[in-house]
């Protein structure tokens, strides 16, 4: 509807609301902390990059496992904070609300990845692999497979829905442009992982690419919020009419004499 009819703007042009600049900055921190696996080159170089799971870096019997667990935990907490703030402060539209709820869920499952860590690294420990097949490991080790799967699922869903919301409502240009390609790429990698599980090779490499894509998605979300926070806002109201300049008193008197 035109602003002159009823004073309302089209839904797609209404602003999403404002987010604190610090929240977008925390999103950048979340993207970096979710990339903590790159430290394996220095902290745990004996784990196979091609076939070893990233989650094995956080296994309780691995060196510096707390560093990698902390990276996941920080990412989960910050992501949940961002999503909760968005739900509290931004304009409520069905797709946007759904996307932020999915991102909130993603953060929760990432925390679960950190809390329910593996007992050992089956890719480099034969005893661990045998105990894993026999179901003789802890609940935490077995439940980790659930949390890892839900991280991927909720991450894909959150990125996809938020990108659709950005395009539908005309918000967050960075998400509108890059969200969908990232979601499709992550989904393709998930399908590739299932196929490689049967082959038993290259799982570690593909999983590292998966996590990198998710970290990049967090960066895009953070960038979208940061640029939106810095963008000038329109008030959404029609400007007040400008009063005509007052005529000098002498001119008015001259006009009156001319009438006489």
C-alpha positions as a printed Julia matrix, in Angstrom:
260×3 Matrix{Float64}:
  0.0     0.0    0.0
  1.24    3.46  -0.82
  2.29    5.54   2.2
 -0.29    8.13   1.22
 -3.12    5.57   1.65
 -3.42    4.55   5.25
  0.16    5.59   6.07
  1.58    2.04   5.77
  4.54    0.96   3.69
  4.79   -2.36   1.85
  5.82   -5.22   4.12
  8.95   -5.95   2.11
 10.26   -2.41   2.68
  9.75   -2.19   6.43
 12.94   -2.24   8.46
 13.74   -5.42  10.43
 14.59   -3.48  13.59
 17.9    -2.69  15.23
 20.47   -5.01  16.78
 23.3    -3.81  19.03
 26.57   -3.52  17.14
 28.22   -5.71  19.79
 25.92   -8.62  18.9
 27.18   -8.63  15.32
 30.74   -8.5   16.62
 30.05  -11.53  18.81
 28.9   -13.32  15.67
 32.36  -12.79  14.22
 33.86  -14.28  17.37
 31.54  -17.29  17.03
 32.71  -17.86  13.45
 36.35  -17.76  14.55
 35.86  -20.04  17.57
 34.02  -22.58  15.41
 37.18  -22.75  13.29
 39.35  -23.83  16.24
 39.96  -27.17  14.51
 42.67  -25.48  12.41
 44.83  -25.51  15.55
 45.19  -29.28  15.17
 48.24  -28.63  12.99
 50.02  -27.39  16.11
 48.21  -29.12  19.0
 47.34  -32.57  17.66
 49.17  -33.2   14.36
 49.06  -37.01  14.58
 45.3   -37.13  13.91
 44.63  -38.01  10.27
 43.22  -34.96   8.46
 41.83  -37.06   5.6
 40.05  -39.78   7.56
 39.93  -38.6   11.19
 36.76  -36.95  12.48
 37.03  -33.37  13.72
 35.14  -34.48  16.82
 38.07  -36.72  17.71
 40.07  -33.61  18.53
 37.74  -33.15  21.52
 37.91  -36.79  22.62
 38.83  -37.08  26.28
 42.02  -39.05  25.65
 43.41  -36.57  23.1
 45.93  -33.82  23.87
 44.5   -30.32  24.27
 40.98  -31.69  23.93
 39.66  -28.93  26.2
 40.82  -26.3   23.7
 38.68  -27.75  20.93
 35.73  -28.41  23.27
 35.93  -24.81  24.43
 35.8   -23.61  20.82
 32.5   -25.43  20.27
 31.1   -24.3   23.61
 31.9   -20.63  22.97
 30.37  -20.85  19.5
 27.18  -22.4   20.85
 26.73  -19.86  23.63
 27.39  -16.86  21.36
 25.1   -18.2   18.63
 22.27  -18.71  21.1
 22.81  -15.17  22.43
 22.61  -13.74  18.91
 19.45  -15.7   18.06
 17.75  -14.84  21.36
 18.56  -11.14  20.93
 17.21  -11.21  17.38
 13.97  -12.81  18.55
 13.61  -10.2   21.28
 14.52   -7.07  19.29
 13.81   -7.59  15.59
 10.53   -7.32  13.75
  8.51  -10.52  13.94
  7.85  -12.08  10.55
  7.11  -15.81  10.25
 10.17  -16.77   8.2
 12.53  -14.59  10.21
 11.26  -15.93  13.54
 11.57  -19.51  12.27
 15.11  -18.87  11.08
 16.24  -17.4   14.4
 14.65  -20.29  16.31
 16.55  -22.71  14.1
 19.75  -20.78  14.75
 19.01  -20.95  18.47
 18.64  -24.71  18.1
 21.91  -24.87  16.17
 23.71  -23.15  19.03
 22.21  -25.59  21.52
 23.35  -28.61  19.54
 26.85  -27.16  19.18
 26.98  -26.89  22.97
 25.83  -30.5   23.07
 28.75  -31.43  20.81
 31.06  -29.89  23.39
 29.43  -31.39  26.49
 28.86  -34.89  25.08
 32.36  -35.43  23.76
 33.82  -38.71  22.53
 35.77  -41.0   24.85
 38.54  -41.74  22.37
 39.56  -41.43  18.72
 38.52  -44.57  16.78
 40.3   -43.52  13.59
 43.72  -43.9   15.24
 42.93  -46.24  18.15
 42.0   -49.82  17.22
 40.82  -50.66  20.74
 38.56  -47.62  20.71
 37.13  -48.62  17.33
 36.37  -52.16  18.56
 34.73  -50.89  21.74
 32.69  -48.44  19.69
 31.36  -51.23  17.45
 30.55  -53.32  20.51
 28.66  -50.43  22.12
 30.98  -50.57  25.12
 31.7   -46.85  25.29
 29.96  -44.21  27.39
 26.59  -42.6   26.71
 28.41  -39.34  25.95
 30.43  -41.0   23.18
 27.35  -42.59  21.62
 25.14  -39.51  21.96
 27.8   -37.39  20.27
 26.71  -38.86  16.95
 23.22  -37.44  17.57
 24.46  -33.97  18.49
 26.79  -33.83  15.48
 23.99  -34.83  13.1
 21.63  -32.24  14.58
 24.29  -29.53  14.27
 24.41  -30.11  10.52
 20.63  -30.38  10.1
 19.77  -27.31  12.18
 22.62  -25.34  10.61
 21.41  -26.0    7.07
 17.81  -25.21   8.01
 18.72  -21.97   9.82
 20.86  -20.62   6.97
 18.28  -21.53   4.34
 15.27  -20.06   6.17
 17.09  -16.87   7.15
 18.23  -16.37   3.55
 14.67  -16.84   2.3
 13.44  -14.36   4.92
 16.1   -11.86   3.85
 15.0   -12.1    0.22
 11.28  -12.09   1.0
 11.33   -9.05   3.29
 14.14   -7.11   1.65
 16.4    -7.35   4.72
 20.09   -8.25   5.28
 21.54   -8.11   1.74
 24.53  -10.3    2.64
 22.25  -13.09   3.84
 19.95  -12.68   0.86
 22.87  -13.12  -1.52
 25.04  -15.76   0.16
 22.75  -17.66   2.53
 21.13  -19.95  -0.01
 24.38  -20.98  -1.79
 25.94  -21.77   1.59
 22.93  -23.84   2.65
 22.92  -25.78  -0.63
 26.67  -26.39  -0.37
 26.35  -27.64   3.21
 23.48  -29.95   2.23
 25.54  -31.38  -0.65
 28.45  -32.0    1.7
 26.12  -33.77   4.12
 24.97  -36.11   1.36
 28.59  -36.68   0.35
 29.43  -37.56   3.96
 26.77  -40.27   4.0
 28.2   -41.75   0.81
 31.76  -41.6    2.11
 30.76  -43.35   5.33
 30.13  -46.45   3.21
 33.48  -46.08   1.49
 35.29  -45.35   4.74
 37.6   -42.76   3.22
 37.95  -38.96   3.03
 35.43  -38.45   5.83
 37.76  -36.22   7.8
 38.46  -33.93   4.87
 34.79  -33.52   3.95
 33.83  -32.91   7.56
 36.41  -30.15   7.84
 34.95  -28.5    4.75
 31.48  -28.83   6.29
 32.53  -27.04   9.46
 34.27  -24.36   7.41
 31.05  -23.7    5.49
 29.09  -23.41   8.75
 31.71  -21.02  10.14
 31.44  -18.97   6.95
 27.66  -18.9    7.36
 28.08  -17.54  10.9
 30.38  -14.89   9.47
 27.76  -13.93   6.86
 25.05  -13.66   9.52
 27.35  -11.51  11.66
 28.27   -9.32   8.69
 24.6    -8.87   7.79
 23.8    -7.75  11.34
 26.83   -5.46  11.52
 26.13   -3.69   8.23
 22.44   -3.41   9.11
 23.31   -1.85  12.48
 25.47    0.78  10.76
 22.93    1.6    8.03
 20.94    4.84   8.42
 17.33    4.22   9.34
 14.29    5.74   7.71
 11.59    6.85  10.11
  8.82    5.33   8.02
  6.71    8.53   8.35
  5.98   11.24   5.82
  8.06   14.39   6.23
  6.28   17.36   7.82
  5.34   20.12   5.38
  7.8    23.0    5.24
  6.08   26.3    6.17
  6.21   29.08   3.61
  8.66   31.89   4.45
  7.06   34.87   6.17
  6.68   38.0    4.01
  8.29   41.2    5.32
  5.91   43.59   7.08
  6.87   46.44   4.72
  5.86   44.37   1.7
  2.51   43.61   3.28
  1.84   47.32   3.95
  2.77   48.15   0.35
  0.36   45.54  -0.91
 -2.44   47.0    1.21
 -1.83   50.53  -0.11
 -1.91   49.23  -3.65
 -5.36   47.84  -3.03
 -6.58   51.19  -1.79
